[in-house]
């Protein structure tokens, strides 16, 4: 009998603590998660997006970066992309699609203990190159792959 009462009291305390935290807006992503680079993700031009997320636009093409994506994407709403690099000290990997309304598709800050590898799905409005920009050792490197989209994904 007392065990049931204790469980009820613990659950009530937990629920009230959660309600107070929610009421104080402590559970919203803006309060809990890291800073969101809104300027970069809301940029409508490639140069503005690059400057906003990686701090520059001048990249050096590198054979040490591989962009894996389908040659033909049947649906632009879901295009699988994998970026691999053997460059040392990778700080970040960003993926851009120049023809999209918002060119920055994704960006990842990596720690020094991780490999230079990301994979995910992006949206593509129409046929375009997928550009990977890797920040390594303070320098910007890039690679690209053209993907033909047969069915629009970004509102198409």
trRosetta pair geometry for C-beta under 8 A, 3 or more apart (Angstrom, degrees):
i j d omega theta_ij theta_ji phi_ij phi_ji
1 4 6.1 -56 -159 30 31 109
1 5 6.8 26 149 -15 63 107
2 5 5.4 -53 -149 37 41 113
2 6 6.2 42 153 -21 70 104
3 6 5.7 -54 -147 36 32 111
3 7 6.4 33 155 -19 65 105
4 7 5.8 -53 -148 36 31 111
4 8 6.3 33 152 -20 64 106
5 8 5.7 -55 -150 36 31 113
5 9 6.4 29 153 -18 66 106
6 9 5.7 -54 -145 37 32 109
6 10 6.3 31 156 -17 65 106
7 10 5.9 -55 -147 38 30 110
7 11 6.3 28 156 -17 64 108
8 11 5.9 -58 -147 39 28 109
8 12 6.2 29 154 -21 64 108
9 12 5.7 -53 -145 36 31 112
9 13 6.3 31 156 -19 64 105
10 13 5.8 -55 -148 36 30 111
10 14 6.3 29 155 -17 65 107
11 14 5.7 -55 -146 38 31 111
11 15 6.2 30 156 -18 66 108
12 15 5.8 -56 -145 38 29 110
12 16 6.3 25 158 -16 65 107
13 16 6.0 -57 -145 38 28 107
13 17 6.3 30 155 -19 64 107
14 17 5.8 -55 -148 36 30 112
14 18 6.4 29 154 -17 64 107
15 18 5.7 -55 -148 38 31 112
15 19 6.3 34 153 -22 65 106
16 19 5.5 -50 -145 35 35 114
16 20 6.4 37 154 -20 65 102
17 20 5.9 -53 -150 35 31 110
17 21 6.5 29 153 -17 64 107
18 21 5.7 -55 -147 38 32 111
18 22 6.3 30 155 -17 66 107
19 22 5.8 -54 -145 38 30 110
19 23 6.2 31 155 -20 64 109
20 23 5.7 -56 -146 38 29 112
20 24 6.4 17 158 -10 64 111
21 24 6.0 -64 -146 43 28 103
21 26 4.4 -83 -167 64 79 122
21 27 5.5 85 133 -40 101 103
22 25 7.7 34 -180 -76 34 27
22 26 7.4 -86 -69 48 22 78
22 27 5.1 -24 -98 20 65 134
25 28 5.2 -15 -171 -3 80 121
25 31 6.2 138 137 -31 81 146
26 31 5.7 -125 -144 122 38 153
26 32 7.5 85 164 -62 58 95
27 31 7.3 24 23 62 10 124
27 32 6.8 11 -150 -38 32 132
28 31 5.1 82 64 11 83 103
28 32 7.0 173 83 0 39 96
29 32 5.9 -74 -134 51 32 97
29 33 4.8 -4 -173 7 78 123
30 33 7.2 -40 -93 46 15 91
30 36 7.4 -65 -111 -2 76 122
33 36 7.4 52 104 -55 116 93
36 41 7.6 -51 167 16 93 137
37 40 4.3 6 138 26 115 117
37 41 6.2 120 95 -13 78 94
37 52 6.1 137 169 150 113 98
37 53 5.6 110 130 -102 157 74
37 107 7.3 -25 47 63 139 147
38 41 6.0 -67 -141 48 32 101
38 42 5.5 16 166 -8 71 119
39 42 6.3 -66 -136 47 20 101
39 43 6.6 42 156 -50 59 97
39 48 7.9 -113 159 164 87 97
39 52 4.4 -154 110 -139 96 130
40 43 5.8 -36 -153 -2 29 118
40 48 7.8 -177 -122 135 49 70
40 49 5.3 85 -167 -153 70 59
40 51 7.9 -161 -103 78 89 52
40 52 3.1 -175 -81 111 77 116
40 53 3.8 106 -151 -53 154 87
40 104 5.5 48 152 -25 89 171
40 107 7.2 0 125 -11 143 155
41 49 7.6 75 -85 -133 21 98
41 52 7.9 -126 -9 114 45 138
41 53 7.9 87 -49 -72 64 116
41 102 6.4 31 174 174 56 134
41 104 5.4 -107 -106 82 51 126
42 102 6.7 -60 -131 -124 23 124
43 48 3.7 -170 -154 108 129 107
43 49 4.0 -166 75 -67 131 70
43 52 5.6 -176 -34 4 136 144
43 102 6.9 109 69 -146 51 78
43 103 7.0 -46 98 37 96 96
43 104 6.7 69 51 -5 103 115
44 48 7.2 24 46 55 50 138
44 101 6.5 -44 -131 172 88 62
44 102 6.5 -64 -100 -95 52 57
44 103 7.7 99 -174 -8 24 90
45 48 4.5 82 66 10 92 107
45 49 6.9 -166 88 -9 46 88
45 103 7.2 -13 149 -2 16 132
46 49 5.8 -61 -149 37 29 110
46 50 6.3 27 157 -18 66 108
46 57 8.0 96 124 -134 86 111
46 96 6.3 79 -139 -178 95 138
46 98 5.1 -12 -77 -121 132 86
46 103 4.6 -168 -95 -153 66 178
47 50 5.8 -56 -146 37 29 110
47 51 6.2 26 158 -16 65 109
47 57 5.0 -5 -136 -102 81 143
48 51 5.9 -56 -144 39 29 109
48 52 6.1 29 157 -20 63 112
49 52 5.8 -59 -146 38 27 112
49 53 6.3 2 166 -1 65 113
49 96 6.6 136 106 -118 135 113
49 102 7.3 129 -92 -178 134 68
49 103 4.8 -154 15 70 159 105
49 104 4.1 -167 -170 -39 126 105
50 53 6.5 -72 -142 46 23 93
50 54 5.8 -42 -173 43 65 105
50 56 6.8 -56 142 96 103 35
50 57 4.8 100 97 -100 139 71
50 94 7.7 148 -118 102 66 152
50 96 7.1 -15 -72 -77 91 149
50 104 7.9 179 -60 -78 46 103
50 133 6.8 101 -129 -25 102 173
51 54 7.6 -76 -111 61 13 64
51 55 6.5 27 -157 -142 50 16
51 56 6.5 58 -107 -77 64 12
51 57 6.1 -28 -59 -47 85 93
52 104 7.7 -88 72 -42 115 152
53 92 7.9 -163 153 146 94 150
53 94 5.5 115 122 -110 138 149
53 104 5.9 137 -28 -124 147 144
53 107 5.0 -134 -167 -96 136 161
54 92 6.4 -161 -106 84 97 136
54 94 5.9 -115 -47 -3 122 146
54 107 7.8 -152 -53 -137 91 130
54 133 6.1 -107 -21 122 167 133
54 135 5.6 -172 -148 -59 112 125
54 140 6.3 99 146 -104 136 122
56 59 8.0 145 110 -58 101 68
56 140 5.8 -148 80 -19 117 148
58 140 6.6 127 91 61 57 128
59 133 5.7 -105 -99 -127 146 101
59 140 4.4 -89 -106 127 75 106
59 141 6.1 111 -170 -144 93 11
59 142 3.9 59 143 -18 144 117
60 139 7.0 -9 18 160 122 115
60 140 6.9 132 13 92 74 64
60 141 5.3 -41 69 -110 82 67
60 142 7.1 153 69 19 31 79
61 141 7.4 66 -166 -165 9 74
61 142 5.8 -51 -98 73 51 81
61 143 6.7 96 -152 -91 73 55
62 65 4.9 78 84 1 104 102
62 85 7.7 41 106 -136 134 110
62 87 6.8 10 161 -67 158 123
62 134 7.3 -72 45 47 143 121
62 141 3.9 11 -15 -174 136 124
62 142 6.8 128 14 49 87 32
62 143 6.2 -77 63 -55 73 96
63 143 7.9 107 -107 -98 22 118
64 85 5.7 61 133 -158 86 79
64 86 4.9 -109 -164 55 100 85
64 87 5.0 115 118 -56 136 80
64 141 7.2 -6 62 154 102 157
65 83 6.9 -16 -169 -167 95 92
65 84 7.4 158 -156 84 48 49
65 85 4.6 -13 -103 -98 71 100
65 87 7.1 -6 -63 -20 85 116
65 132 5.8 -165 167 94 130 123
65 134 5.5 -167 -97 -4 131 134
65 141 6.0 166 -28 125 132 112
65 142 7.0 -108 59 165 158 17
65 143 3.7 -164 97 -11 112 131
66 82 7.9 -6 109 109 95 88
66 83 7.2 157 82 -155 57 44
66 84 4.5 -5 55 59 107 96
66 85 7.2 -173 19 -74 69 50
66 143 6.8 -55 -85 121 12 165
67 81 7.0 -28 -167 -160 85 96
67 82 7.8 147 -162 79 39 53
67 83 6.0 -11 -106 -104 64 75
67 130 5.8 172 180 94 137 105
67 131 7.9 -72 -88 -128 156 19
67 132 5.0 -176 -85 -7 107 124
67 143 5.1 -173 -21 112 105 108
67 144 6.4 -13 13 -156 157 13
67 145 4.1 -156 98 -8 121 116
68 81 7.0 144 81 -161 61 45
68 82 4.1 -9 60 60 113 100
68 83 7.6 -157 24 -70 76 30
68 84 7.2 37 -9 0 111 103
68 145 7.6 81 -90 -9 11 168
69 73 7.6 -35 166 -61 100 112
69 79 6.3 26 -157 164 111 105
69 80 6.8 173 -129 91 65 59
69 81 4.8 -8 -87 -107 105 76
69 82 7.5 -179 -62 25 60 63
69 130 5.2 85 -12 29 164 152
69 145 5.2 158 39 92 109 134
69 147 5.1 -61 127 -77 128 126
70 73 5.2 129 72 -75 121 68
70 79 6.9 -125 32 -151 102 85
70 80 6.9 75 -20 53 98 89
70 147 6.4 76 76 -136 66 105
71 146 7.9 29 -145 93 64 77
71 147 7.0 -166 -160 -124 19 58
71 148 6.6 10 150 21 63 99
72 147 7.5 153 -101 -168 18 67
72 148 4.8 -27 -109 71 70 103
72 149 8.0 160 -162 -85 56 20
72 150 6.3 35 -178 -29 101 111
73 76 5.8 97 110 -87 127 52
73 79 4.6 -30 -121 -106 150 103
73 124 6.4 96 63 46 157 134
73 147 5.4 34 -15 170 113 114
73 148 7.0 177 22 84 70 47
73 149 5.0 -20 67 -106 106 67
73 150 7.0 -167 86 13 53 78
73 153 7.9 -33 128 -36 132 132
74 150 5.5 -26 -131 50 44 119
74 151 6.2 19 159 16 53 111
75 78 5.5 20 98 40 111 86
75 79 7.8 -158 89 -60 61 70
75 150 7.9 -40 -58 64 34 83
75 151 5.0 -25 -108 72 55 118
75 153 6.2 99 157 -85 65 101
76 79 6.4 -13 -146 -41 44 114
76 123 6.3 62 144 -170 78 65
76 124 4.2 -108 -156 74 97 78
76 125 6.4 109 159 -104 149 4
76 126 6.9 -33 -99 -76 158 28
76 149 4.0 37 -79 -154 109 134
76 151 6.1 -152 2 91 85 57
76 152 5.1 -42 38 -162 137 27
76 153 2.7 -134 107 -13 80 104
76 154 6.7 -74 129 -6 121 70
76 156 6.5 23 56 53 139 127
77 123 5.5 -12 -140 -121 41 95
77 151 7.9 -42 -3 108 90 98
77 152 8.0 59 -45 126 81 46
77 153 3.5 -175 -59 -141 46 94
77 154 7.7 162 -96 -51 64 43
78 121 5.2 -18 -155 -171 71 133
78 123 7.5 -13 -63 -92 33 65
78 153 7.1 -174 -6 -127 43 132
79 121 6.3 139 64 -159 39 72
79 122 5.4 -38 66 66 97 75
79 123 7.1 134 15 -111 99 17
79 124 5.2 27 -9 -4 148 115
79 130 7.7 -160 129 -76 137 138
79 147 6.3 77 -158 162 142 159
79 149 7.5 -68 -73 -97 132 102
79 153 7.1 -106 -22 -33 101 166
80 119 7.4 4 -173 -174 89 94
80 120 7.7 -170 -144 109 57 25
80 121 5.5 -39 -91 -96 53 79
81 95 6.1 104 118 -138 153 151
81 105 7.9 66 29 112 157 148
81 119 7.1 -179 95 -147 50 54
81 120 6.3 -15 61 68 86 65
81 121 7.1 136 15 -113 80 27
81 122 5.5 6 4 6 131 112
81 130 5.9 -150 -117 178 133 156
82 117 7.6 -7 -174 -165 92 82
82 118 7.2 -178 -149 93 52 48
82 119 4.2 -8 -106 -105 85 94
83 93 5.3 164 100 -179 144 137
83 95 6.7 -148 -39 -78 137 104
83 116 7.9 -79 126 156 89 81
83 117 7.2 173 90 -145 61 37
83 118 5.1 8 51 53 100 89
83 119 7.5 -170 22 -76 60 50
83 132 4.5 153 -121 -128 128 146
83 134 7.5 177 163 -69 128 106
83 143 8.0 151 -139 61 95 116
84 116 6.7 97 -169 108 45 84
84 117 5.2 8 -111 -107 73 83
85 90 6.1 125 83 -90 127 137
85 93 7.2 -175 3 -96 129 120
85 116 3.7 -69 66 135 91 138
85 117 7.6 -158 27 -65 64 52
85 134 5.1 81 -65 -106 167 164
85 136 7.3 -137 142 -63 144 137
85 141 7.7 126 -138 87 139 130
86 116 6.8 -151 -67 53 17 131
87 90 5.8 104 84 -74 98 92
87 116 6.0 91 49 -69 79 170
87 134 5.9 137 36 128 146 141
87 136 4.0 -55 139 -114 132 169
87 137 7.5 -124 164 0 105 102
87 141 6.3 170 -77 35 157 153
88 136 6.4 111 71 -178 47 115
88 137 6.2 43 89 -48 88 118
89 112 6.7 -17 -131 -125 69 91
89 136 5.7 117 83 -167 73 73
89 137 4.6 89 75 -68 126 75
90 93 6.8 7 176 -50 124 94
90 110 5.4 12 110 67 98 141
90 114 7.7 -82 74 88 110 88
90 116 4.0 130 -30 -93 161 104
90 134 6.0 -54 -135 -171 103 108
90 135 7.3 106 -163 78 59 55
90 136 5.0 -34 -98 -98 56 91
91 109 7.0 -30 160 -149 68 72
91 110 6.5 165 175 55 17 84
91 135 4.4 -55 63 103 106 104
91 136 6.6 -177 7 -92 81 32
91 137 7.9 -167 -21 -21 106 23
91 138 7.7 72 -15 -63 144 39
92 107 6.5 7 179 -177 118 91
92 108 6.3 166 -155 87 70 52
92 109 5.0 -32 -98 -105 98 54
92 110 6.3 173 -93 11 36 82
92 134 7.3 177 90 -151 52 46
92 135 4.5 27 47 35 89 115
93 107 7.4 177 92 -150 46 50
93 108 5.0 -1 57 56 87 103
93 110 6.7 45 -3 -23 93 121
93 116 6.8 129 -61 -162 126 79
93 118 5.1 -172 82 3 143 133
93 132 6.4 -15 -168 -168 95 100
93 133 7.5 155 -156 80 46 49
93 134 5.3 -10 -105 -104 76 76
93 135 7.8 -140 -67 21 37 72
94 104 6.7 -47 -174 -142 114 95
94 106 7.1 -175 -150 97 53 51
94 107 4.2 -4 -109 -109 89 88
94 108 7.5 -172 -76 23 48 61
94 132 7.3 151 79 -156 47 51
94 133 4.7 -14 61 59 98 98
94 134 8.0 -171 24 -74 66 34
94 135 7.9 48 -3 -16 101 97
95 104 7.8 105 80 -164 55 54
95 105 4.5 -56 104 66 100 110
95 106 4.7 20 41 51 111 86
95 107 7.3 -151 22 -70 65 50
95 118 7.9 -131 -37 94 117 132
95 120 7.9 -151 8 61 156 114
95 122 6.2 -129 122 -69 139 149
95 130 6.5 -14 -166 -177 99 97
95 131 7.3 145 -159 78 48 51
95 132 5.8 -20 -101 -101 70 69
95 133 8.0 -169 -76 21 25 73
96 103 5.0 15 -161 157 94 97
96 104 5.9 -38 -104 -100 78 46
96 105 6.4 172 -109 6 20 90
96 130 7.6 150 76 -165 48 49
96 131 4.4 -23 64 66 99 104
96 132 7.9 -177 22 -77 76 23
96 133 6.7 37 -6 -8 115 109
97 100 4.4 66 93 -13 107 116
97 103 6.0 -160 68 -151 50 58
97 105 5.1 67 -3 -48 102 121
97 122 6.5 163 -33 145 132 136
97 123 7.8 -132 35 90 161 54
97 124 5.4 -143 -152 -112 152 82
97 125 7.5 148 134 12 127 84
97 128 5.4 91 -169 99 84 140
97 129 7.9 -177 -133 88 56 47
97 130 6.0 -24 -91 -109 82 66
97 131 7.5 175 -78 20 32 81
98 103 5.4 11 -113 -127 34 118
98 128 5.8 -164 53 -168 81 126
98 129 6.8 31 13 57 113 87
98 131 6.9 57 -35 -2 95 126
99 103 8.0 105 27 -103 21 84
99 124 7.6 52 69 -167 105 81
99 125 5.5 -131 119 61 96 113
99 126 5.6 -80 128 57 146 89
99 127 7.7 45 24 80 162 41
99 128 4.1 -144 12 -83 118 138
100 103 5.5 151 61 -95 95 39
100 105 6.9 114 12 -73 162 90
100 123 7.1 105 -117 100 131 87
100 124 6.7 -102 -69 -134 105 45
100 125 5.0 155 -105 -11 59 111
100 128 7.5 -125 -29 38 73 168
100 154 5.6 126 -136 -35 90 168
101 125 6.8 113 -19 -63 76 143
101 154 6.2 -167 5 154 100 138
101 155 7.8 38 -19 16 134 132
104 107 6.4 -19 -174 -36 114 111
105 122 4.1 17 -179 -141 138 131
105 123 7.1 -174 -132 44 105 63
105 130 7.8 -33 14 -141 153 93
106 118 7.8 -165 117 145 129 142
106 120 6.1 59 -30 75 176 149
106 122 6.3 -120 -11 -91 111 108
108 118 5.1 168 15 -95 158 148
110 114 4.7 -120 -168 68 104 128
110 116 7.1 169 66 -103 175 56
111 114 5.3 95 57 -4 75 103
114 117 7.8 -129 159 40 95 79
116 134 6.7 37 -159 -142 125 135
116 136 7.6 -5 -101 -90 141 118
122 130 7.4 136 59 -127 147 121
123 153 4.4 -162 -159 129 84 122
123 154 5.0 114 142 -69 119 87
124 127 7.9 60 151 -85 127 18
124 128 6.1 -161 -159 39 113 111
124 130 7.6 -74 -88 -77 128 98
124 147 6.4 -119 -89 93 174 127
124 149 5.1 -158 106 -71 118 141
124 153 5.4 70 57 38 52 130
124 154 6.9 -107 127 -16 14 105
125 128 7.5 49 55 -13 81 134
125 149 7.5 151 96 64 29 165
125 152 6.1 -1 -170 -151 50 94
125 153 6.5 -111 -87 57 28 76
125 154 3.9 -52 -83 44 81 118
125 155 7.2 -7 -122 45 95 85
125 156 6.0 120 -160 -28 65 129
126 149 5.3 -152 -153 60 31 127
126 152 6.2 -23 -75 -106 74 88
126 156 6.9 126 -64 -73 84 166
127 146 7.4 24 -180 -179 90 93
127 147 6.9 -157 -141 98 59 54
127 148 4.7 -3 -115 -129 112 54
127 149 5.1 -150 -64 25 55 79
128 146 7.4 -144 126 -142 22 67
128 147 6.8 -7 65 56 57 83
128 149 7.5 4 11 -6 79 116
129 144 4.4 12 176 -179 127 121
129 145 6.5 148 -154 75 77 26
129 146 5.0 -49 -93 -89 71 62
129 147 7.4 116 -129 11 25 73
130 144 6.6 160 77 -153 46 67
130 145 5.4 -13 52 61 95 82
130 146 7.8 169 10 -99 70 15
130 147 5.6 38 -21 -6 107 121
131 142 6.0 -8 -174 -166 97 117
131 143 7.6 165 -152 84 55 37
131 144 4.7 -21 -100 -98 70 98
132 142 6.5 156 84 -152 54 62
132 143 5.2 -7 56 58 103 84
132 144 7.2 -175 18 -81 69 45
133 140 5.9 -11 -172 -166 104 101
133 141 7.3 153 -157 79 54 41
133 142 5.0 -22 -101 -96 68 91
134 140 7.4 147 77 -155 44 50
134 141 4.9 -22 63 66 95 94
134 142 7.3 175 17 -83 73 37
134 143 7.9 20 -4 6 109 95
135 138 7.4 3 180 -121 91 11
135 139 7.3 166 -153 80 57 31
135 140 5.7 -26 -99 -96 70 67
135 141 7.9 168 -88 22 23 73
136 139 6.1 -30 71 62 68 80
136 141 6.1 -11 23 10 114 119
149 152 6.7 77 139 -96 127 41
149 153 6.7 -99 -155 -7 138 102
151 156 7.4 164 162 107 52 107
152 155 7.0 -52 145 81 123 45
152 156 1.8 -66 137 100 150 133
153 156 6.3 9 20 40 26 105
